Amino acid sequence: MPAKKKAIDEASLSGAALVKEVNRRIRLARLYWDRHNNLACRTERERALRLYERLSDEQKAGVPQALRVWLRYRSEKYFGPERTPPAGRD
């Protein structure tokens, strides 16, 4: 049985570790998107966006363009404020 991963303290991340975590979260959100798991995708996207906003301009250049485009365009298009919020399960 593999060992459990430790939870990452987002507040303590900085520098290259912060960029790496942003990349990981965006890739994870894209994976959930491809699997049509919208709730998990929305959660990871919000976490990635929160971390991405903490990056400086130089650090944002460290995020691959494909990931930045997906985070801004695709996620805003489908999960932005103008979209209907997800319905609760009855």
C-alpha positions in Angstrom: 0.0 0.0 0.0 1.5 3.4 -1.0 2.1 6.0 1.7 -0.4 8.8 2.1 0.7 12.1 0.7 1.0 15.0 3.2 -1.3 17.9 2.8 0.4 20.9 1.3 0.2 24.2 3.3 -0.6 26.7 0.6 0.3 29.7 2.8 3.9 28.6 3.2 4.5 28.1 -0.6 6.8 30.5 -2.4 9.1 30.8 -5.3 9.6 27.7 -7.4 7.5 25.5 -5.1 4.5 27.9 -5.6 4.9 27.7 -9.4 5.2 23.9 -9.3 2.0 23.7 -7.2 0.1 26.0 -9.5 1.1 23.8 -12.5 0.1 20.6 -10.7 -3.3 22.0 -9.7 -4.1 23.2 -13.2 -3.1 19.9 -14.7 -5.2 18.1 -12.1 -8.2 20.3 -12.9 -7.7 19.6 -16.6 -7.6 15.9 -15.8 -10.9 16.1 -14.0 -12.3 18.2 -16.9 -11.4 15.5 -19.4 -13.1 12.9 -17.1 -16.3 15.1 -16.9 -16.0 15.4 -13.2 -17.1 19.0 -13.0 -17.3 19.4 -9.2 -13.7 18.2 -8.7 -12.6 20.3 -11.7 -14.3 23.4 -10.2 -12.7 22.8 -6.8 -9.2 22.3 -8.2 -9.6 25.2 -10.6 -10.5 27.6 -7.8 -7.5 26.4 -5.8 -5.2 26.8 -8.8 -6.6 30.3 -9.5 -6.1 31.4 -5.9 -2.5 30.3 -6.0 -2.0 31.7 -9.5 -3.1 35.2 -8.3 -0.2 35.1 -5.7 2.4 34.7 -8.5 4.6 37.6 -9.6 4.8 38.4 -13.3 8.1 36.6 -13.6 6.7 33.5 -11.9 3.6 33.6 -14.1 6.0 33.2 -17.1 7.1 29.9 -15.5 3.6 28.5 -16.0 3.3 26.9 -19.5 1.2 28.9 -21.8 -1.2 26.0 -22.5 -2.0 25.8 -18.8 -2.5 29.6 -18.5 -4.8 29.7 -21.4 -6.9 26.8 -20.0 -7.1 28.5 -16.6 -8.2 31.8 -18.0 -10.3 30.9 -21.1 -11.7 27.5 -20.7 -12.4 27.7 -17.0 -13.9 31.2 -17.2 -16.1 30.2 -20.1 -17.6 27.2 -18.3 -17.1 28.1 -14.6 -17.2 31.9 -14.7 -19.7 34.1 -12.7 -22.1 34.5 -15.7 -22.7 30.7 -15.8 -25.5 29.1 -13.9 -24.3 27.6 -10.7 -24.4 23.8 -10.3 -27.7 22.4 -9.0 -27.7 20.7 -5.7 -28.5 17.0 -5.6 -31.9 16.1 -4.2 
